[in-house]
């Protein structure tokens, strides 16, 4: 990536979004429907609406998680609102006018903003184009200059009735130190009293930047500037800036032929962009203030922006990728009590997850609708068909690559399993993969198809009875299976079984029959299931209709690595609790890696994590486990690491593993402390320099830097000293570099930079894969400036 030609450009805001459209905003709780004009500001920072009273409400585009139109938009439940919109009349066309925006800080705490347009199909365009702004990679990875510009845009939109900017809004935007805000306003010759107001014409961008330089001076950047500028001159020439860019800001790992060093005539464009003085810019000179804005721009992001875009080879077999995966997707809180929600399926898929879990149980009379819940707990139920509808709506909004539905099926009724299969067929339609692809038959030794081969497809992971001696449940004339009890012991068609294998299969099938016949479990069995495996060990027989939907993801009980290698079936997958997976990893790490080269594995949290906490996923990624399933409702450190990793490669939900974890002719030991053949180990040096606007309070702060990677990688966690004073606006540390020597496989390593308040209170952090870091003076997403060298 060239510093002179950024890969990512700001999103394009379509003209009609800025011009605005008339809608009616409604609220079910208050039963109020209000006419509004809905707009997006020209830079795409805010979705906002203006009431007839001229009052405005703002929604930061970064907080938007979804937009919905038509039948997927929210419907009013209030009778008063239904009457307002004539919803009980046959030809009301409400669905052609409904538009909902979903926002929130996480996947559980959501707010629904509901609108109805005056004209049909207007909401469709708004839903698509507003979501495109929210999903644009620059929206979540904006440089510091954008964050500061967003404040200016909001200040100039939130005017009082006289059309002026209330000074109190400055104190709200910069709450950490009111006296410093007042001093900065005075330095710009602006009013500073809390009841005062400022004319927008007196506060153009140039004055705003002067205000910021006074509020948040940057002496540490002045030092950098001084070491490169013309001696005894208050500016840098374009030749000096060119030298600085090539020596410090250019990534030394770039190929000089593909990415030639910067030339002075090219650097002039950067001076024109960032130098506040027009005269200086004409002379090819950059002032210290211009240097500040240059280093705050997208050219100096901590990330190599091209890594955010889709750049991996997506034509490798499915098991050659890490796959973003969720555990007990329907839960919004703990594993023992709390609400289940179909909305979680939407939110998890929208975040880029590609494997969701459905714990299915038999519905009660009279409807006998299958349900999803966490068995033997106090969690609530949701209807199976509601979850399927949510998945059908959201499956491919974020990523076009295949979605895997991991069924834990406890529905011991052929009739209800047939109903489940029918819902999948009708709601998913052609996106449901019901038959293997012609080039990839289900035979030993044949690899799995690729994410590209399966683009736009939904795959079912459920027990499958592909047996010649299987007695299918009989059907009534209407086509619905009859409940005739368990089928006979199955014998598999496509594999030669030894007598020992056959006995093992028969023993397992008999066990399932006994389980179904008993209809209940004693307390000891329930305790056992809840202590480790959860209810996964209680799955029932897959009857014909559900079984016929299963192809490339066929679950089976794990026997041994040797057994799996002998069978060599890429389409067979085993699931392990974190404890079982850790045990296998500890005893046979290289065999576990080799197993994952052939077929897929899924790891999930142990049953005793009743608070829905998560295990650290890194150790299982190190073994090449594809589906490392986590509780998405809990944004703890493991989940944040997962989100950080899968933000890359276009948020596709698939990340290609290193070739050592794919090639059968290569050996890889994740516990190795020695250099890995042909992999160049990396040394990472981080110098934490300064931070800006770290807290809403004036506090002392410090920074932690740590590395996640292979067990043989440097384990050290570093931290700076506390900032010298209670200053969260512009603290400076600039201590000795934090050095992580010999990172064995950079592709598997991530860096975490966290900002903490005195006393250990967490303020914010950013986790970045080491391979996505640039080598330069950089700006992280946690508000920290640092120098990264490799």
C-alpha positions in Angstrom: 0.0 0.0 0.0 1.4 3.4 -1.0 1.2 6.2 1.5 0.6 8.6 -1.4 -2.4 6.6 -2.7 -4.6 5.4 0.1 -6.5 2.2 -0.6 -9.6 3.2 1.3 -11.4 6.4 0.4 -14.3 7.9 2.4 -17.7 6.5 1.6 -19.8 8.2 -1.1 -22.9 9.9 0.3 -25.7 9.9 -2.3 -27.2 13.3 -3.0 -30.8 12.3 -2.1 -29.6 11.2 1.4 -28.3 14.7 2.1 -31.3 16.5 0.6 -33.6 14.6 2.9 -37.0 12.9 2.7 -40.3 13.2 4.5 -41.1 10.3 6.8 -43.3 9.7 9.8 -41.4 8.5 12.8 -43.4 6.3 15.2 -42.9 4.8 18.6 -44.9 1.9 20.0 -44.3 2.7 23.7 -45.8 6.2 23.4 -48.1 5.5 20.4 -46.8 8.8 19.0 -46.4 9.3 15.2 -44.4 12.5 14.3 -43.7 13.9 10.8 -39.9 14.3 10.3 -37.4 15.1 7.6 -34.7 12.4 7.5 -31.2 13.2 6.3 -27.6 12.1 6.2 -25.0 14.8 6.5 -22.9 15.2 3.3 -19.8 13.5 4.9 -21.8 10.5 6.0 -21.2 10.8 9.7 -24.7 11.1 11.0 -28.2 10.0 10.2 -30.5 12.7 11.7 -34.1 13.8 11.7 -35.8 17.1 12.2 -39.2 17.5 13.8 -41.7 20.2 12.9 -40.6 22.0 16.1 -37.1 22.2 14.5 -35.8 19.8 17.2 -33.2 17.4 15.8 -32.1 13.9 16.8 -28.8 12.4 15.8 -27.6 8.8 15.2 -23.9 8.2 14.7 -23.6 6.1 11.6 -20.9 4.0 13.4 -23.7 2.9 15.9 -26.0 1.5 13.1 -26.1 -2.3 13.1 -28.8 -2.9 10.5 -31.5 -1.3 8.4 -34.7 -3.1 7.4 -37.4 -2.5 4.8 -40.8 -3.9 4.1 -41.8 -7.1 5.8 -38.6 -7.1 7.8 -39.1 -3.7 9.3 -40.8 -3.3 12.7 -44.6 -3.3 12.7 -46.7 -1.2 15.1 -48.4 -3.2 17.8 -50.3 -0.2 19.3 -53.9 -0.1 18.0 -53.7 3.7 17.9 -50.7 3.6 15.5 -52.3 0.8 13.4 -55.3 3.1 12.9 -53.0 6.1 12.0 -51.4 4.0 9.3 -54.7 2.3 8.2 -53.1 -1.1 8.8 -56.3 -3.0 9.2 -57.4 -2.0 5.7 -56.6 -4.5 2.9 -54.9 -2.0 0.5 -52.9 0.0 3.1 -49.4 -0.7 1.4 -47.7 -0.2 4.8 -45.0 -2.8 4.0 -44.0 -0.8 0.9 -43.4 2.3 3.1 -41.9 0.8 6.3 -38.2 1.4 7.2 -36.4 0.6 10.4 -32.9 1.5 11.6 -31.3 -0.7 14.3 -28.5 0.8 16.4 -26.7 0.0 19.6 -23.3 -0.4 21.4 -23.4 -4.2 21.1 -25.6 -7.1 19.8 -28.0 -7.2 22.8 -28.6 -3.5 23.8 -30.5 -2.4 20.7 -32.7 0.5 19.8 -35.2 0.4 16.9 -35.9 3.6 15.1 -39.0 3.2 13.0 -40.1 5.3 10.0 -42.9 5.3 7.4 -42.4 7.1 4.1 -45.1 9.0 2.3 -44.2 7.3 -1.0 -43.8 3.6 -1.7 -40.4 1.9 -2.0 -38.5 5.0 -0.7 -37.5 3.1 2.4 -35.8 0.4 0.3 -33.2 2.8 -1.1 -32.7 4.4 2.3 -32.2 1.0 3.9 -29.6 -0.1 1.4 -27.6 3.1 1.1 -27.6 3.9 4.9 -26.4 0.3 5.6 -23.7 0.7 3.0 -22.4 3.8 4.8 -22.4 1.9 8.2 -20.7 -1.2 6.7 -18.0 0.8 4.8 -14.6 -0.2 6.3 -13.5 3.4 6.8 -16.6 4.0 9.1 -15.1 1.7 11.8 -11.5 2.5 10.9 -11.5 6.3 10.6 -8.4 8.3 11.2 -8.1 10.8 14.1 -8.9 13.7 11.7 -12.3 12.2 10.9 -13.2 11.8 14.6 -12.3 15.5 15.1 -14.2 16.5 12.0 -17.3 14.7 13.2 -17.3 17.0 16.2 -17.2 20.1 14.0 -20.0 18.8 11.8 -22.2 18.1 14.9 -21.5 21.5 16.5 -22.5 23.3 13.3 -25.7 21.3 13.0 -26.9 21.7 16.6 -27.8 25.3 16.5 -30.0 27.3 18.9 -33.3 29.0 17.7 -31.1 32.0 16.7 -29.1 29.8 14.4 -25.9 30.0 16.6 -23.7 27.3 18.2 -24.3 27.2 22.0 -21.0 27.3 23.9 -22.4 24.7 26.3 -22.1 22.2 23.4 -18.3 22.7 23.4 -18.3 21.7 27.1 -20.3 18.6 26.3 -18.1 17.6 23.4 -14.9 18.1 25.4 -15.9 17.4 29.0 -12.5 16.4 30.5 -11.3 19.9 31.4 -13.7 22.9 31.2 -11.0 25.5 32.0 -8.9 24.3 29.1 -11.9 24.5 26.8 -12.6 28.1 27.9 -8.9 29.0 27.4 -8.9 27.6 23.9 -12.1 29.5 23.0 -10.5 32.7 24.3 -7.3 32.1 22.3 -9.5 32.1 19.2 -11.3 35.2 20.3 -14.6 33.4 20.8 -17.2 33.7 23.5 -16.7 31.2 26.4 -19.6 31.7 28.8 -21.9 28.7 29.2 -24.9 30.8 28.2 -23.1 32.4 25.2 -23.4 31.3 21.6 -21.1 31.6 18.5 -22.1 32.5 15.0 -21.3 29.6 12.7 -19.6 32.0 10.2 -17.1 32.9 13.0 -16.2 29.2 13.4 -15.0 27.8 10.0 -12.7 24.8 9.8 -9.6 26.9 10.1 -10.7 28.4 13.4 -11.8 25.0 14.7 -8.3 23.6 14.0 -6.8 26.5 15.8 -9.1 25.8 18.7 -8.0 22.2 18.8 -4.3 23.1 18.6 -4.8 25.4 21.6 -6.9 22.8 23.5 -4.6 19.9 22.7 -1.1 21.0 21.8 1.3 18.4 20.5 4.8 19.0 21.7 5.8 15.4 20.9 5.1 16.0 17.2 7.0 19.2 17.4 10.0 17.1 18.4 9.6 14.8 15.4 9.2 17.9 13.2 12.4 19.5 14.6 14.5 16.5 13.7 13.6 16.7 10.0 12.9 20.3 9.3 15.2 22.9 7.8 17.5 24.2 10.5 16.6 27.6 11.9 13.5 27.6 9.7 9.9 27.2 11.1 8.9 24.8 8.3 9.7 21.6 6.5 10.4 21.8 2.7 8.8 19.2 0.5 12.3 17.6 0.2 12.5 17.3 4.0 9.0 15.8 4.1 9.9 13.4 1.4 12.9 12.2 3.4 10.7 11.8 6.5 8.1 9.8 4.6 10.6 7.5 3.0 12.7 6.9 6.1 10.0 6.8 8.8 6.5 6.4 7.3 7.2 4.1 4.4 6.9 0.4 5.3 10.4 -1.1 4.7 8.8 -4.4 3.8 7.2 -3.0 0.7 8.7 -3.9 -2.7 10.4 -0.8 -4.0 9.5 -1.7 -7.7 5.8 -2.2 -6.9 5.7 0.6 -4.4 8.4 3.2 -5.3 9.6 5.6 -2.6 7.9 9.0 -2.6 9.3 11.9 -4.8 9.1 15.6 -3.8 6.7 16.4 -6.6 4.3 13.8 -5.3 4.6 15.0 -1.7 3.4 18.4 -2.7 -0.1 17.0 -2.9 0.1 16.1 0.8 1.3 19.6 1.7 -1.6 21.1 -0.3 -4.0 18.8 1.6 -2.7 19.4 5.2 -0.9 22.7 5.4 -3.3 25.3 6.9 -1.4 28.3 5.4 -2.0 28.8 1.7 1.2 30.8 1.3 3.3 28.0 2.9 1.6 25.4 0.6 2.4 27.4 -2.5 6.0 27.5 -1.5 6.1 23.7 -0.8 6.5 24.2 2.9 4.9 22.3 5.8 4.5 24.0 9.2 4.4 22.2 12.6 0.6 22.5 12.6 0.5 21.0 9.1 2.7 18.1 10.4 0.1 17.4 13.1 -2.8 17.2 10.6 -0.7 15.1 8.2 0.1 12.5 11.0 -3.7 12.5 11.9 -4.8 11.7 8.4 -5.7 8.3 6.8 -2.2 8.1 5.2 -0.8 7.4 8.7 -3.3 4.9 10.0 -2.0 2.1 12.2 -3.6 -0.4 9.8 -2.5 -1.4 6.3 -6.0 -0.6 4.9 -5.7 -3.2 2.1 -5.9 -5.9 4.7 -9.4 -4.7 5.7 -10.6 -5.5 2.1 -11.1 -9.0 0.7 -7.7 -10.2 -0.2 -7.3 -13.9 0.7 -7.6 -16.6 -1.8 -11.2 -17.9 -1.4 -10.9 -20.9 -3.6 -9.2 -23.3 -1.1 -11.2 -26.1 0.5 -13.5 -25.0 3.3 -11.4 -26.6 6.1 -8.4 -24.4 5.1 -10.0 -21.3 6.7 -10.7 -20.0 10.2 -14.5 -19.5 10.3 -16.2 -16.9 12.5 -18.4 -19.1 14.7 -21.1 -18.6 17.4 -22.1 -20.7 20.4 -25.8 -20.9 21.6 -26.5 -18.0 19.3 -30.0 -17.4 20.5 -29.0 -16.4 24.1 -28.9 -12.7 25.1 -27.4 -13.3 28.6 -26.4 -16.2 30.7 -26.6 -19.9 29.9 -29.0 -20.8 32.8 -31.5 -18.0 32.7 -32.4 -15.0 30.6 -34.0 -14.2 27.3 -33.6 -16.1 24.0 -34.1 -14.0 20.9 -34.4 -14.5 17.2 -32.8 -11.0 16.9 -29.5 -12.5 18.0 -29.3 -14.5 14.8 -29.6 -11.3 12.8 -27.0 -9.4 14.9 -24.5 -12.3 14.9 -24.7 -12.8 11.1 -24.5 -9.0 10.5 -21.3 -8.9 12.5 -19.8 -11.3 9.9 -20.3 -14.6 11.8 -20.6 -17.6 9.4 -21.6 -20.4 11.7 -24.6 -20.1 14.1 -26.0 -22.7 16.5 -29.6 -23.8 16.9 -30.6 -25.9 19.9 -33.9 -27.4 18.7 -36.5 -29.0 21.0 -39.9 -30.5 20.5 -42.8 -28.0 20.6 -45.9 -28.6 22.8 -49.5 -29.3 21.7 -51.7 -28.0 20.2 -49.4 -26.3 17.6 -46.4 -28.6 18.1 -44.1 -25.9 16.7 -40.4 -26.8 17.2 -38.7 -24.4 19.6 -35.1 -23.2 20.2 -34.0 -23.0 23.8 -31.2 -24.1 26.2 -32.4 -27.4 27.5 -32.9 -28.1 31.2 -32.4 -24.4 32.1 -34.7 -21.4 32.8 -33.9 -19.6 29.5 -36.9 -18.6 27.5 -38.0 -20.2 24.2 -38.3 -18.9 20.7 -40.0 -20.5 17.7 -37.7 -22.4 15.4 -39.4 -20.8 12.3 -38.7 -17.3 13.7 -35.0 -18.1 13.9 -35.0 -19.5 10.4 -36.8 -16.3 9.1 -34.1 -14.1 10.8 -31.3 -16.2 9.3 -32.9 -16.0 5.8 -33.1 -12.2 6.1 -29.6 -11.5 7.4 -27.4 -14.4 6.1 -25.7 -12.6 3.3 -26.0 -8.9 4.2 -22.4 -8.6 5.5 -20.7 -11.5 3.7 -21.6 -13.5 0.5 -19.8 -16.6 1.7 -21.4 -19.7 3.0 -23.4 -19.8 6.3 -23.3 -23.0 8.4 -26.2 -23.8 10.7 -25.0 -26.0 13.5 -28.1 -27.9 14.7 -28.2 -29.5 18.2 -31.3 -31.5 17.5 -33.4 -32.8 20.4 -36.7 -33.0 18.4 -37.5 -36.7 18.8 -40.5 -36.4 16.5 -40.4 -37.3 12.8 -43.4 -35.0 12.3 -41.7 -31.9 13.9 -38.4 -32.7 12.2 -40.2 -32.7 8.9 -41.7 -29.4 9.8 -38.2 -28.0 10.5 -36.9 -29.3 7.2 -39.9 -27.7 5.4 -39.2 -24.3 7.0 -35.6 -24.5 5.9 -36.5 -25.4 2.3 -39.2 -22.8 1.9 -37.6 -19.9 3.8 -34.1 -20.4 2.4 -35.2 -21.4 -1.1 -32.3 -21.8 -3.5 -29.7 -20.6 -1.0 -30.1 -23.9 0.9 -27.5 -26.5 -0.3 -29.5 -29.8 -0.4 -27.2 -31.8 -2.7 -23.4 -32.1 -2.9 -21.7 -30.2 -5.8 -20.9 -32.4 -8.8 -17.2 -31.8 -8.6 -17.1 -32.6 -4.8 -18.8 -35.9 -4.1 -19.1 -37.2 -0.6 -16.3 -39.7 -0.9 -13.2 -40.4 1.2 -10.1 -38.5 0.0 -12.2 -35.8 -1.9 -11.6 -32.3 -0.5 -14.4 -30.0 0.5 -15.6 -27.2 -1.9 -14.3 -23.7 -1.3 -16.1 -20.6 0.1 -16.2 -19.4 -3.5 -17.8 -22.6 -4.7 -20.4 -22.3 -1.9 -20.9 -18.5 -2.2 -24.5 -17.5 -1.2 -25.3 -21.0 0.2 -26.5 -22.2 3.5 -25.2 -25.5 4.8 -26.8 -27.7 7.5 -24.8 -29.4 10.2 -27.1 -32.0 11.7 -26.8 -35.7 12.4 -27.2 -37.6 9.1 -28.3 -41.2 8.5 -26.8 -42.1 5.1 -27.3 -45.8 5.6 -28.5 -48.6 3.3 -30.2 -50.6 6.1 -32.0 -47.5 7.6 -35.7 -47.9 7.9 -37.2 -44.5 7.1 -40.1 -43.3 9.1 -43.3 -44.1 7.2 -45.3 -41.3 5.8 -49.0 -40.6 5.8 -50.7 -39.7 2.5 -50.3 -36.0 3.3 -46.5 -36.3 3.2 -45.9 -35.8 6.9 -43.9 -38.4 8.7 -45.6 -40.5 11.4 -44.1 -41.0 14.8 -43.2 -44.7 14.8 -40.4 -44.7 17.3 -36.7 -45.2 16.6 -35.3 -46.7 13.4 -33.1 -49.8 13.1 -29.4 -49.8 13.7 -27.7 -48.0 10.7 -24.9 -49.4 8.5 -23.0 -46.8 6.5 -22.8 -47.1 2.7 -19.6 -45.3 1.6 -17.0 -46.7 4.0 -15.6 -50.1 4.7 -16.2 -50.8 8.4 -14.3 -53.2 10.6 -16.2 -55.5 13.0 -14.9 -53.2 15.8 -16.2 -50.1 14.0 -19.6 -51.7 13.3 -20.0 -52.7 17.0 -19.1 -49.2 18.1 -21.7 -47.7 15.7 -24.4 -50.2 16.8 -23.6 -49.5 20.4 -24.0 -45.7 19.8 -27.3 -46.2 17.9 -28.7 -48.4 20.7 -27.8 -45.8 23.2 -29.7 -43.2 21.3 -32.8 -45.5 21.1 -32.8 -46.1 24.8 -32.4 -42.3 25.4 -35.5 -41.6 23.2 -37.6 -44.4 24.7 -37.0 -43.3 28.3 -38.2 -39.8 27.5 -36.5 -38.3 30.5 -33.1 -38.1 32.2 -32.2 -38.6 35.8 -30.6 -35.8 37.8 -27.1 -37.3 37.5 -27.3 -37.4 33.7 -28.5 -33.8 33.6 -25.7 -32.7 35.9 -23.2 -34.5 33.7 -24.5 -32.8 30.6 -24.5 -29.4 32.1 -21.0 -29.7 33.6 -19.0 -30.2 30.4 -20.6 -31.1 27.1 -23.9 -29.3 27.9 -26.8 -30.9 26.2 -24.8 -31.7 23.0 -24.5 -35.4 24.1 -28.3 -35.8 24.1 -29.0 -35.3 20.4 -31.6 -37.6 18.9 -31.8 -39.5 15.6 -32.0 -37.5 12.4 -35.1 -38.6 10.5 -35.3 -38.6 6.8 -36.4 -35.0 6.1 -33.7 -33.4 8.2 -31.1 -36.0 7.3 -31.6 -35.2 3.6 -30.5 -31.6 4.1 -27.1 -32.6 5.4 -24.1 -32.9 3.1 -20.6 -31.3 3.6 -20.9 -30.8 7.4 -21.7 -34.2 8.9 -21.1 -34.4 12.7 -19.7 -37.5 14.2 -18.4 -38.6 17.6 -14.6 -38.2 17.7 -12.8 -41.6 18.2 -9.1 -40.8 17.6 -6.8 -39.0 15.2 -5.7 -42.3 13.8 -9.3 -43.4 13.1 -10.0 -40.1 11.3 -6.9 -40.3 9.2 -7.8 -43.8 8.2 -11.3 -42.8 7.1 -10.0 -39.6 5.4 -13.5 -38.0 5.1 -13.4 -34.3 4.6 -17.1 -33.9 5.1 -17.1 -35.3 8.7 -16.8 -32.9 11.6 -16.3 -33.4 15.3 -17.1 -30.9 18.1 -15.1 -30.6 21.3 -15.7 -28.7 24.5 -12.8 -26.4 25.2 -11.6 -28.8 27.9 -11.5 -31.8 25.5 -9.9 -29.7 22.8 -7.2 -28.5 25.2 -6.6 -32.1 26.3 -6.1 -33.3 22.7 -4.0 -30.2 21.9 -1.8 -30.9 25.0 -1.3 -34.6 24.2 -1.1 -34.6 20.3 -0.8 -31.1 19.0 0.8 -32.0 15.6 -1.9 -34.7 15.0 -4.6 -32.1 15.8 -3.1 -29.8 13.2 -2.9 -32.6 10.7 -6.6 -33.5 11.4 -7.6 -30.0 10.7 -5.8 -30.1 7.3 -8.2 -32.9 6.2 -11.5 -32.0 7.8 -13.1 -29.5 10.2 -13.4 -29.3 13.9 -15.6 -27.1 16.2 -14.7 -26.0 19.7 -17.3 -24.6 22.1 -17.3 -23.3 25.7 -17.6 -25.8 28.5 -21.0 -26.2 30.2 -19.9 -24.6 33.4 -19.6 -21.1 31.8 -23.1 -20.3 33.0 -22.3 -16.5 32.9 -21.6 -16.9 29.1 -18.0 -16.0 29.5 -15.5 -17.1 26.8 -12.2 -19.0 26.6 -9.3 -17.4 24.8 -9.6 -18.6 21.2 -5.9 -18.2 20.3 -4.8 -21.6 21.4 -7.3 -23.4 19.1 -6.6 -21.2 16.2 -2.9 -22.2 16.7 -4.0 -25.8 16.1 -5.9 -24.8 12.9 -9.4 -25.4 14.4 -11.8 -23.8 12.0 -14.9 -23.2 14.1 -13.8 -21.7 17.4 -17.3 -20.9 18.7 -17.8 -18.1 21.3 -20.7 -16.5 23.2 -21.3 -13.4 21.0 -23.5 -11.8 23.7 -20.5 -11.3 26.0 -18.0 -8.7 24.8 -15.1 -9.9 27.0 -11.5 -10.0 25.8 -11.8 -13.3 24.0 -14.8 -12.1 22.0 -13.1 -8.8 21.2 -10.1 -10.7 19.9 -12.4 -12.7 17.7 -14.1 -9.6 16.4 -10.8 -7.9 15.8 -9.4 -10.8 13.8 -12.5 -11.3 11.6 -12.8 -7.6 10.9 -10.2 -8.2 8.2 -10.5 -9.8 4.7 -13.7 -7.9 4.0 -15.5 -9.0 7.1 -16.1 -12.2 5.1 -16.1 -14.5 8.1 -13.4 -16.6 6.5 -9.6 -16.2 7.0 -7.2 -18.4 5.1 -4.8 -20.3 7.4 -1.1 -20.3 6.9 0.2 -22.9 4.4 1.9 -24.8 7.2 -1.6 -25.5 8.6 -2.9 -26.5 5.1 -0.2 -28.5 3.4 0.0 -32.3 4.2 3.7 -32.3 3.3 4.5 -29.8 6.0 4.7 -30.4 9.8 3.7 -27.7 12.2 3.9 -27.9 16.0 2.0 -25.0 17.6 4.1 -25.5 20.8 7.4 -25.1 19.0 9.9 -22.6 20.4 12.2 -22.9 17.4 12.1 -21.1 14.1 9.5 -22.5 11.7 10.9 -23.6 8.4 10.8 -20.9 5.7 8.7 -18.6 7.9 10.5 -15.4 8.8 10.2 -14.6 12.5 9.4 -11.0 13.2 10.6 -8.6 15.9 8.1 -6.0 16.9 9.1 -2.7 18.5 6.5 -0.4 20.0 7.2 3.0 21.4 4.1 4.5 23.1 4.4 8.3 22.6 1.2 10.1 23.6 -2.6 10.0 23.7 -5.5 12.4 23.1 -9.1 12.7 24.5 -8.8 9.4 26.4 -11.6 10.0 29.0 -14.4 12.3 29.8 -12.8 13.0 33.2 -9.4 14.5 34.0 -7.5 11.4 35.2 -4.0 9.9 35.1 -3.6 7.2 32.6 -1.3 4.4 31.4 -1.0 2.1 28.4 -0.7 -1.7 28.3 0.8 -3.4 25.2 0.6 -7.2 24.9 0.9 -9.9 22.3 -1.3 -12.9 21.5 0.2 -15.7 19.4 1.9 -19.1 19.6 3.0 -20.4 22.9 6.7 -20.0 21.8 6.2 -16.3 21.0 7.3 -13.6 23.5 4.7 -13.6 26.3 5.5 -10.4 27.9 2.9 -7.7 28.6 4.3 -4.2 28.9 2.9 -1.1 30.5 3.9 2.5 30.6 4.2 4.5 33.8 1.2 6.6 34.9 1.0 10.0 33.1 2.7 12.7 35.1 -0.5 14.6 35.8 -4.3 14.1 35.7 -4.5 15.0 32.0 -6.6 12.9 29.7 -6.6 15.4 26.9 -3.0 15.1 25.7 -0.8 12.9 28.0 2.7 12.1 26.8 4.7 9.0 27.9 7.4 8.4 25.3 9.3 5.7 27.2 11.8 3.2 25.9 10.5 0.9 23.1 8.5 -2.3 24.1 10.2 -5.0 22.1 8.7 -8.4 21.3 11.5 -10.5 19.9 11.1 -13.5 17.6 7.4 -13.7 16.8 7.5 -17.2 15.2 4.5 -16.9 12.9 3.3 -13.3 12.5 0.2 -14.4 10.6 -1.1 -15.9 13.9 -0.1 -13.0 16.2 -2.1 -10.0 17.3 -1.1 -6.9 19.2 -3.4 -5.3 21.9 -2.9 -1.7 22.9 -5.1 -0.8 25.9 -5.6 2.5 27.8 -6.2 2.3 31.5 -7.2 4.8 34.2 -5.2 5.0 37.4 -6.5 2.2 39.6 -6.9 -0.2 36.6 -10.2 1.1 35.1 -10.5 0.1 31.5 -10.9 3.1 29.1 -10.5 1.5 25.6 -8.3 -0.7 23.5 -7.6 -1.9 19.9 -6.5 -5.4 18.9 -4.7 -5.5 15.5 -3.2 -8.6 13.7 0.6 -8.1 13.5 0.5 -8.6 9.7 -2.0 -5.7 9.4 0.3 -3.2 11.3 2.3 -0.6 9.4 5.8 0.4 10.3 5.8 4.2 11.1 4.6 6.9 13.5 1.1 5.8 13.8 -2.3 6.4 15.3 -4.2 3.5 16.9 -8.0 3.2 17.3 -7.6 3.5 21.1 -6.5 7.2 20.8 -2.8 6.4 21.2 0.1 7.6 19.1 3.0 5.1 18.8 6.0 4.3 16.7 5.9 0.7 15.3 9.0 -0.8 13.8 9.5 -4.3 12.4 
